[in-house]
Amino acid sequence: MTNEQYQAAIDWLFVQMPNYQIDGQKAYKPGLDNITKLCAFFGNPQEKIKCIHVGGTNGKGSSSNMLASVLQEAGYKVGLYNSPHLIDFTERIKVNGKNCNKEFVFDFVQKLKNIPEEIRPSFFEFTTIMAFEYFYQQQVDFAIIEVGLGGRLDSTNIITPLISAITNVQLDHQNILGDTIEEIAAEKAGIIKHNTPIISGDETEVVKDIIRKKATAEQAHFIDATLLNTDLSSDLKGNYQRKNIRVVLAIVQELRKLHVNITDKDLENGLLNVHKNTGFIGRWFEFSKDPLTICDTGHNQAGLEYVFSQLNSIDKHKHVILGFVNDKNIDEVMGLLPKNSEFYFAKPSINRGRHPEDYENLLQESKIFYKIFDSVQEAYLSAKEQCTKEEMIFIGGSNFVVGDFLEKNLEISK
């Protein structure tokens, strides 16, 4: 297989299928009928692996990578399914921190081209069955499966996990999941399975109540991770990671009840070596020290509040590069922007990327100092030229902004 053949297979996967990453809401295909048929076609590999299901509005990616790192430190072979990817498709499917084999992806895409026409899966459904099959072939000890969007109707909800976790519930994807916290919480709680422990990391009582009631209905043991006290820390450096650490600690405690051998040292080392063990980047990722350059993929209102609050705590003048997709409510973001900053707004390179000219009226009303760029890289080069050693650069607002930046600059920095 050549690089050209691999790229052609990936291009087919993206172009042929409804793809939320590219097309947004119109590509969302709720329900488990398609994924059920697709998994059956491949012999139901998801039933042959031990899974842990991680959902939530924010923190599910960080928590699943932390947990993977802990289990790797304990000597287990760990599959990890995350989305979206930042640079290469194979980031979505990892075993012990190594991206999925490109030869496997190529071969599997050829098989996908031959499935019965009546199934007609989405991009995410294809990717999900690909992950299940890869983890089964790799004979992983555990597969950590991150929910794609929502929970109840998400393709990943076909699994029967050992443990489920919901990191938190915030307003996001309201056009799909519901307009209120209560509606969204009910969708997230849809991953709760009969007699399967469910861990809740949310601090609000209304969300806890919804998750607890669903757990009671399913005779599932409810664990409130917010009640745990711990001084454990992680190499993932956002202040918000303290909440995710509690969720991971709660999962580890439940795994120990299932006689999974994880020592306190495994837990400590796993949390401190997430980058090394899983290759996870994107959340408060320090790209450079000179000048200080931070990337963060937080993109909904709650995520940006955490990120901008941490930015405000840093006593430096800031050059902030931001970009958004078409379904983002820019009004929400304008009131959150960090102080002591100048802004560089750019269009993410994907189809859903929104050009800043579309919302320039809001920028003008905010009375901030800003510039507009056609690409993230143009914005970064301008910020880098303006930034002194005493100042800092921040890149964020969307997974795709961070992805665009890292794709152009990560290799250069190594």
Stockholm file with secondary structure:
# STOCKHOLM 1.0

chainA/1-414         MTNEQYQAAIDWLFVQMPNYQIDGQKAYKPGLDNITKLCAFFGNPQEKIKCIHVGGTNGKGSSSNMLASVLQEAGYKVGLYNSPHLIDFTERIKVNGKNCNKEFVFDFVQKLKNIPEEIRPSFFEFTTIMAFEYFYQQQVDFAIIEVGLGGRLDSTNIITPLISAITNVQLDHQNILGDTIEEIAAEKAGIIKHNTPIISGDETEVVKDIIRKKATAEQAHFIDATLLNTDLSSDLKGNYQRKNIRVVLAIVQELRKLHVNITDKDLENGLLNVHKNTGFIGRWFEFSKDPLTICDTGHNQAGLEYVFSQLNSIDKHKHVILGFVNDKNIDEVMGLLPKNSEFYFAKPSINRGRHPEDYENLLQESKIFYKIFDSVQEAYLSAKEQCTKEEMIFIGGSNFVVGDFLEKNLEISK
#=GR chainA/1-414 SS CCHHHHHHHHHHHHHHSCCHHHHGGGGCCCSSHHHHHHHHHTTCGGGGSCEEEEECSSSHHHHHHHHHHHHHHTTCCEEEECSSCSSCGGGGEEETTEECCHHHHHHHHHHHTTSCTTTCCCHHHHHHHHHHHHHHHTTCSEEEEECSSSSTTCGGGGCCCSEEEECCCCSCCHHHHCSSHHHHHHHHGGGCCTTCCEEECCCCHHHHHHHHHHHHHTTCCEEEGGGCCCCCCCSCCCTTHHHHHHHHHHHHHHHHHTTCCCCHHHHHHHHHTHHHHHCCCSSSEEEEETTEEEEECCCSHHHHHHHHHHHHTSCSCEEEEECEETTCCHHHHHTTCCSSEEEEEECCSSTTEECGGGGHHHHHHHTCCEEEESSHHHHHHHHHHHCCTTSEEEEESSHHHHHHHHHHHHHHHC
#=GC SS_cons         CCHHHHHHHHHHHHHHSCCHHHHGGGGCCCSSHHHHHHHHHTTCGGGGSCEEEEECSSSHHHHHHHHHHHHHHTTCCEEEECSSCSSCGGGGEEETTEECCHHHHHHHHHHHTTSCTTTCCCHHHHHHHHHHHHHHHTTCSEEEEECSSSSTTCGGGGCCCSEEEECCCCSCCHHHHCSSHHHHHHHHGGGCCTTCCEEECCCCHHHHHHHHHHHHHTTCCEEEGGGCCCCCCCSCCCTTHHHHHHHHHHHHHHHHHTTCCCCHHHHHHHHHTHHHHHCCCSSSEEEEETTEEEEECCCSHHHHHHHHHHHHTSCSCEEEEECEETTCCHHHHHTTCCSSEEEEEECCSSTTEECGGGGHHHHHHHTCCEEEESSHHHHHHHHHHHCCTTSEEEEESSHHHHHHHHHHHHHHHC
//
